[in-house]
Amino acid sequence: MYSRQFAAVPDSVLHLGASGWVYINTFVLWDQETGSMWYPFPDEHVLRSVAGKNADRELPEIPSVRTTWKEWKAEHPDTKILYLP
């Protein structure tokens, strides 16, 4: 998971979506604001623009956990969820 804001421009938020391109089994994203293409570099913990107006700019990774609901609930029993029927 990555931030959608540049640290130097805190008021701007990018709207990212799937570009339709895949590289090494990973979706390439694009931003609606400039059409720049974004690719994750997990070893560097960044999402980097590889083409377009934002080329070579980076969005930082947001710390997150990938787990199952069962494991999460076992470790965080007070967790509440929103249920909308």
Secondary structure by P-SEA (a helix, b strand, c coil): cccccccccccccccccccccccccbbbbbbccccbbbbbccccccccccccccccbbbbbcccccccaaaaaaacccbbbbbcc
